[in-house]
Structures are given as C-alpha cells and as structure tokens.
Amino acid sequence: MKTPPIVSRAEWDEARERLLVKEKELTRARDAMAAQRRRMPWMAVQKDYRFDGPNGPVSLLDLFEDRRQLIVYRAFYGPEVTTYAEGGAYPERACVGCSLLADQVANPAHLNARDTSLAFVSRAPQAHIEGLKSRMGWQLIPWYTLTDNFDADFGVAEWHGTNAFIRDDDRVFRTYFVDSRGDEAIGSTWSYLDITALGRQEQWEDSPEGYPQTPPYQWWNYHDAYEPRASSRTS
C-alpha cells in the first residue's frame, strides 16, 4: 500500500481547504440536481396495482398510508433470488445487496413528518417477509408482497430500484426512478427526500412556486416525538 505523504498540521489544513472548495461545489451540484428532480414531469399511474400486506390485500394508494408522497424500493427477496451471501438461501436469505440497503434505512418517522411514506416490495409471502424483518431488525420498514406486474411496469422486474410517487386525492403519479449505482447510497432521510417531487420542503430549496416549504431545523424532531397528524386524504 503506497500511502499519501506525511505532512505538518499547517500543510494538512491547507490541503483540507483546497479539498473543501471542491466538496462545496459537489454539494451545490447535488442540490441543483435535486431541484431538477422536483421539476420532472409526472406520469399518471393507470392500473390498480395490488399487494399483500401484514393485514391483507392493499392497493398502491394504500401504501401511501394517507400521506402525499410514497417511495417504493423493489427488494429482491423470494424464490427467484440467487444473489445470497454465503451460508444460506431463501427463505433464510434475501439478496445481499438489498439486505445491505435495508440495513442503512433511517427511521421512517422523519420521512413521515414530511408527508412521505416508505415501502419495500418483494415476491416473498408475508410470513417469510415478517420472519426476515424480525431476524434482521427491519421491523420499521413497511414491506409488501408483489401480486401482479407492478415490478415489470416500473423497471424493477430484474433488478433492484427505487420509484417515487405522489398523489392528488386518489390519483397517483410516478415522479422519479433510480436504480443500479444510483440508489446504492439511498437510505438516509435526506437521500430519500431529495428524490421526491416535493424535496425536503425547506425554504432554502429551489422549488417551483407554491411547493410546501418550512424553515429548516424547526420541523426536525426525535423520531418518537413527532406530533400525530390528521389524515391528509380527501374524501
């Protein structure tokens, strides 16, 4: 291993300042990319997609859990999965990459506070999903069973991927999609919100006119201390 040079504190600080310039450029570029995502066109979802959940059959609209936005990750856990870590197979093991992503998912309460729900979907039956969630400590992730061609229609039949949706009353629209290395770093609250149509919903963001925005910091809270809210569904 060829290591970098060993330098004094002053030289190290100088090198850090030079790097910081480029890091700030990257941050501004990432913010600008998120602003472009918020201006993506919306695609109307025409089919009535169905899933099995812990309490029985549900629709895509149900996955929103009465919130305005929904993020859906297609996790490969089921009889069709072959990319296991060593030492097991289905149903004991899910795709090793999808499992790594599940391990890095932040507490969904912070997303919920921004009127956004998160869901995982897989081909495995609920009994197996609940067993895997319990063993791996993923109880906080809502996880549903695919029952139709949702995965084929949204680009995740043969590879993992993340779709973002928004609803207007009972109408659902697809707003964004990312897969491959594009979603390898997803899992934090900010990475999820940055791919949604409404973004972080903070006042500093470059968002279209009329988008919901509040001051940063003020809405942040402990994950068990957010105020319960009334349903946002319109009858």
N, C-alpha and C positions, 0 to 999 in steps of 0.2 A: 504494500500500500504506500503510494507516494503522497505524503501529506503536504498541505499548503505551508508557506513559510511561517516561521515563528517570529512575531513582531512585538514591539513595545505597546503599552497602553495607548499612547498618542497615535501610533500608526494604525492600531486596531480601530480606534474611534474614527479616524479619517476614512478607513475602508468601509466602516459601517455607514457613515454619512453618504458616501458615494452610492452604496447599495440602496440606501433608503430612498434616494431620488427615483430609482427605477421601481422600487416597490410601491411608491406612491403613484407612479404612472400606471402600474398594473391595477391598483385599487380603483383609480379613476376610470380605467378602461373597463373593469368589471362592472362598475356602477353604470357606465354608458351602455354596456351590453344588456344589463337588466332593464334599463329604460327602453331599449328597443324591444325586448320581450313584451313589455307592457303595451306596446303598440302593434303586436302581432294581430292579424285578423282572427276572428273566431269562426270555428266550424261547427255548425249545428249537428248535434247527435240525433239521428233519425230513428234508431232502433230502441226497443225496450229491452235493454240488457238485464239479465237476471243472474243472481249469485246465491250461494248458500252461506248463511252466517251462523253464528253460535245459537241464535234463536229462531232459525228457519229461513225460508226464502226471502230475498230482498232484491230491490231494483237498484240501478245505478244512482237514481235520485236519493234512495235511502242511504247510500254510502256517504252522502254529504252530511248526514246527521243534523239536518236543519241549518247548516252553515252555508255560506255563499260560495265558497271555493272547495275544491277537492283535489288532492294529489294521490294518484294511484301508481304504486310500484308493482310490476309484474315479477314476483319472486318464483324461482323455479324450485318447487317442492312438490313432488308427485312421482308416480310410477315411471314417467317418461324421462326423469332426470338421471344423468350419468356422471356429472362433474362433482363427485363427492371428495371430501378429504379422505385420507387413508384411515381405514379402521371401521368402515361401516357402509351401509347402503340404505335406501328407502325402506321403511319409513323412519329409521333412526337418524338418517342424514338428509339434509337439503343441499342444494347447490352450494359449494363452498364460497363462491363469490357473493351470492345473495345473502348467505349467512353472515359474512363479514359486514355487508352493508346493514343488515338488521342490527348487528351489534353496535353500530355507530349512530343509530337513530336517537335523536334527542327526545325528551319528554314532550309528547304531542300537546300538552296543555298550553304551551307557548304559541303553537300554531292555532289552536282553538281560540285563543284570545284575539287573534287576527281574523276571526270568522273563516277559518280554514281547517278542513279535516284531512287526515291521512289514512290511507288504506293500503294494505298489501293484498294481492290476489294470487292464487295458485290453483293447480289442478287437484291437489290432495283433498280428501274429505275432511270435514270439520273435526272428526275425532282425532285424526292424525295431526292436524294443524294445532289443536289445543294441546296435545301431548308435547309437540315440539316447542311451542311457545312456553309452556311451563318448565320444560327441562332447560331451555336456553335463556330464560329470564326475559322473554319478549312479550309479557302479558299486556303491556300498554299499547302494543301495535294492533289495531283492528285488522283482522285477517280473514278474507273471504275465499270461498271456493268458486272457481270458474265453472259455469254450466253451459256456456254457449260459445260463440265465436268472437267474444269481446277481444281476446288476445290477438287473433288474426286481423281484426278490423283496426286495431290500434298499434300495430307494428311490434307486438311483443309475443308472437307465437313461438319464435325460435330463439329468442334472445331476451335478456332482461331489459327493462326500460321503464321510464317514468313519464306518465301523462298527467297534465294539469287540466282541470275543468273548472268552469264557472256556471252558475245557474241564474236564470232570471225567472223567478217564480218556479214553475215546473218545467221550463225549457232549459236544456243542458247544452253547453258548448265546450268543445275542445279548444284550449288556448295555447298549449305548448307540449312538446315532446322532446325527450333526450334519452339517448341510450349509449351503449359502448363505454368508452372512457369518459364521455360527457357526464355520466352520473356516478363515477367512481368516488367522487368527493362529497356526494349528497348525503345528508343525514342530519346536519345541524339545522337549527331553526332558520338561520339566515339563508342557507343554501336552498332550502325549500321555498321560503317566501320569495326569493329572487327569481324563481322560475314561474311564479304565479302571475295572473293578469293584473292583480292589484298591488303586487310587490309587498314591501314591508309596511306600506301605508303610513309612512313617516313624512313630515313636512319638508325635509331636505331633499327628498327624491324628485327626480324629473319624471313626472307622471302627467298623463293627459288631464285636461281641465275637468274638474268635477269628481276626480277619483278620491276615495276616502283617505284622509291623512290626519294624523295627530302628532303632537310633539314627541320626539324620541325620548327614551328613558321613562317618561311618565306612565306609559302603559305596561312597562316591564314589571314582573312580579315573581314571587316564588311560585313554583308550579302547583302548589297546593293552596294558593291564596287568591287565585283569580275569582272575581265576583261571578256567581252564577248568572247566566243571562237568559232572557226570554227567547223563545223560538223566533228565528228570523224568517220562517216560512210564511208565505202569504196564502191565505185560504182562497 
